[in-house]
Amino acid sequence: MSGEELPREMPGQELLSIGSVSERTGVARSALHYYEDVGLIASLRSAGNQRRYPRHMLRRISLITVGSKLGIPLSDIKRALEPVPMSTMPSEADWLRATAEWKRVLEARRRAIEELEDRLMGCIGCGCLSMQACTLLNPDDALAQEGSGARRLEAADDEDLRPT
């Protein structure tokens, strides 16, 4: 486990098996393992080396799920959840701090989407079909620096897409 260490015993806090957490949250066990590997959640280990999650981790996992479904990168979700302790049951103040960070993340995403929408509407209405003038596909004619002729907008990372 990375990050904050969970105490060996959680007084008054039921510990749940990974199967129970998966069933209750709808998150696959493999995703729970990954979330733990990247420090989004934490578990204890039983005497038989099985993962056990404090009940309060259910809320954290649910927020990760909601954020993921909204397209928020896990790195942003992790940053937003940093004020929320994993080793103890989070307080209302912990969740309020996390809420403030979530709000900042969502506002930044909203601004980016609105900017994209404005550019896209301008592009559709423009009708120029010019790669030199297009502010959406080729801002500031950046592709011209690579020379004349057609240019790929995104490099193919996948070997299967290259001609043989």
C-alpha positions, 0 to 999 in steps of 0.5 A: 500500500502506498501513502497513508498507513491504515491502523491494524484495527479500526475501532467501531469500524466494520472491515469489508472483504474485497468481494463485498466492496465490489458488490456494494459499489459495482466496481470490479475487483481488478479496479479496486486493486488498481485504485489501491496501487495508485493510492486512491484507496487503502486496505488492511490485510487479514491474517490470511493476507486478504484485503479488508476495507474500512466501511468508510472507503465505500464513499470514497470508491463511489466518488471515484466511480462518479468522477470517472463516469464524468470523464475526470482523470484519476489524477484529478480525482486523487488530488481532490480526495487528498484532504480526505484521510484513509486511515480514519473515518473522514469528518465533515470538514474533510469532505468539505475540503474535498468538495472545494477541490472537486468544485475547482476541478469541475469549473476548470473542465466546464471552462475548457468545454465551453471554450471548445464549444465556442471554437467548434461553433466558429469552425462549423460556421466558418466553412473555410476548410483551411488548415492554415486558418482553422483555430480548432484543428491548427491553432496559430498554423502550428503545423506549418513549422513541420513543412508544406503538405498534409500533416497528421494531427495526432501521431499514431502510437499503435504499430498496427496502424502503420502500413506494412 
